[in-house]
Amino acid sequence: MGMLSRLRGEHQEAVAYHRCQYELAKTVADVWSQAEALDQLGLDYEAAGQLPDAQQSLQLALQLWSQLEVDSGLASIHKLLGLVNWRQGKLMAAEEHLLQARGLALATDQLYDLAQIEGNLGNLAYERTQVETAEAHYVTALSYFDELGVVFDKIGILNNLASLAVAREQYDQATTWYSESLALSQTLGHQQGELDAILNLSVVALQQRRWTELPTLYQQALAAARSLNNCRAVWAIRRRQLRFLSFTRCSVY
């Protein structure tokens, strides 16, 4: 019930449910259930934007999982604490928790968690403008997802790698990453991912002055935006088209 309330955006109901669950577990000295309830409370508070409360709940959960010596629980909590600290701007603490989560996930062979953690470490490094470090984390995350046969999660990693390539003005490499992201999005029927990839490809084409590709890319982007009923995106793409037409006409004359 608590998780369902959180998914519905009913954060206070979720908090009340999991706090009750925690108190009941305390009365019978059920440490495992206490830890699980605190995990959920941390997620409830994080979803509600109450980050100090989320951190407090997760720190208590960390103590209990440590007492129980459950590495999988510890890895999950360290990962969550990393993200909560990051959202509060505590980048060093975030990195420390994510690195601990990675070590525990490695020890317990949790490849999916490892992939996610590597992606988070890449994002953290990117925010610090540590481009080479970010790239190494993204490539590692991609290799884990490939090993697991996980497709959807690769889309975000491919886009991040493409963004790094754009920042380095490596536009051919960026085109390769965005094209792979587009192909995966189309295969999965992920329309928003498809739209994002096409728009990113149009930006790269513009940077490389590949003028002949732009009309097709804009038409594809319009089709994707219309299928999503995203009027704002449709108008934004139409403005890009008009600016491009104005530019090409001026260039001709």
N, C-alpha and C positions, 0 to 999 in steps of 0.2 A: 504493500500500500504506500509506504513512504517513497519508494523509488518512482512509483506511478505518479504520485503527487508532484515530485520534482520534475518529471518529464512534462507534466501539464503546466509547469510554471507556478505551481502552488507551493512556494518555498516554505512558508511558515507552517503549513500543514505537514510538510515533509519533516521539518525540524522537530515539530511536536511529536510526531510518530516515532522518529528515531531516538529522540531524547527519552521517551517512555520506554522504548526497547532497551536502551542503555541502563536506565534505572532498575528495570526488572532483572536484567542480567546481574547487576551489582548485588541485589538482594539474595541471590542464590550463589553468589561468588563464581559465576560463569565467566571466566576471563576471556575466553574465545569470543563469546557472544558480545561481551563489552567492546572488544577490539573491533568487531565487525560493525557494531552500531556506531562507534566513533568514526570509523571509515565513512559511513554513510552520512553522518552529521557533517563531516568535513566537506563532502561533496555538496550537501544541501547548502551550507553557508557559502561555498565557492560559487555555486550557481546563482545565489541571491546577491553576490557581490560583497558579502560580509567577510572580507578576507582575514582580518585579525581573528575572528571567531573560527574560521576555517582552519587557520594555522594552529590555534590552540587545540582544537579537537584532534587534528592529525598528529600533533606532538604527543598527545595522550595516547592515541592509538599506537604510535611508534614505540612508546614505552611498553605497552602491553604485548605487542608482537615480539619485541626484544625479549621480554620475560618468557614468552612461549617458544622462543627460538624458531620462528617460522619465517624462513628466508623469503618465500613468495609474498607473504604479507608485508614484510619489511621493504621489499623491492617496490611494491605498489605504493606504499605510503611515502617512501623517499621520492618517487616520481611525482606524486601529487604535491608534496611539500615543495619540490622544485618549481612546479608550475605556479603554486600560490605565492611563493617568494618572488618569482619573476614578475607576476602581476602587480606586486607591491613595489617593484623597482629594486629589489634586493638581489642583484645579479650574481654576486659572489656566493651568497647562500644558496641561490637557485642552482648554480653550477655544482656546488658541493653535494647537494642532495641528488641531482641527476647522475653524477658520477658514482655515488654510492648505489643508486638504483641500478645502474648499468653493471656494476660489479656483482651485485646479488643476482641479477637476471642472468648473467653469464654463468654464475655458479650453479644455477638451477635450470639452465638450458631453456630459458623462456625466450624463444627467438622473436615472437611477435612483440613482446614488451621491449626487447633489445632494439628492434627496428624503430619503434616509436620513440624510445629514449634517444637513439642516435639522431633522429629527426629533430627532436627538441633541442639537443645539444647543438645541432647545426643552426637552428633558428636563433639560439642564444649567441652563438659565435657571430652570426650575421648581424645581429643587433649591435654587437661590439665592433663591427667592421673588420672582423678577423676572417677575411674571405677564404683563404686557403684552408683554415681549420673548419669553417662551415662546409666547404666543398667536400672535405674528407669525411665528415660526419654524414652528409647526404648520400655520398656514394656507398658508404657502409650500410646505411639504412636501406638503400635500394637493393643491395646484394642480399640482405636478410629477407626482404619482401619477395625477391625472386626465388630464393631458396624455399620459402613457404608456399609459393604459388599465389600470393596475395596480390590482387591487381588494383583494387580501388585506391588503397593507400599510396600506391606508387604515383598517382596523379599529382598530389601535392609536392612530393619530393622532386619529381621531374620539373615542375614549375619553379621550384626553388633553385634547382641547378641552372635552369634557363635564365632566371633573374641574375644569378651570379655571372653567367656568361655575358649578359647584356651590360652589366656593370663594368666588365672588362673589355667591352666592345668586341667580343668574340661572337659576332652575329651569326655566323654559319653554325657554330655549336649551339647557340640559343635556338635557332630554327630547328635543329635536330631534336632538342629536348622538347620544345613546344609541339612539334609534329607528333612525337611519340605520345605526349599527353593527350593530344587531340584524338589520336587513333584509339587510345584506351577509353577515353570518354565516350566516343562513338560506339565502341564495342559494348560498353556497359549501359548505354542509353542514358548517360549522365549529361543532361542537357546544359546545366550551368557550367560544368567543366568544359563542354564543347564550346560554348560561347566564349568563355574566358580564354581558351587556347587560341581560338580564331582571332580574337581581338589582339592578343599578344603577338601572334604571327604578323598581323597587319602593322603593328608598331615596329617590329623588326624589319619588315619589308620596306617601310617608310625610311628607316634609318639607312638602309642599304640602297635606297633609290631604285628599288625594284618596282617601278611604276606599273608595269603591265599586270602584276599579281594583285594589286590593290582592289580593283573593281570586283573581282571574283571573291576576294576575302570579305569585302564589305557586304556583298550579297549573301554570302554564307552566314555572316554574323547577324544580318537582319532576319534571315530565316530562323536562326536559333533563338533570337530574342523574341520573335513573334510566337514561336512555339511555347515559350515560357510565359507569354502574356505580359512581358516586361516592357511597358510603354516607355519608361524612362530610358532603358537601354536602346530601344528603337530610335527615339529622338536623338540620343547621343551619337548613334551610328550614322543617322541621316546627316547630322551636322558634319561629321567627319567626311562623308561622301561629298557634301557641298563644298567644303574647304578644299578637298582634293580636286574637284572639278574646276573650281576657280583658279587653283594653282596651275593645273595643266593648260587651261585656256590662256592664262597670262604667259606661260612659257612658250606657247605656240606663237603668240603675237609678239 
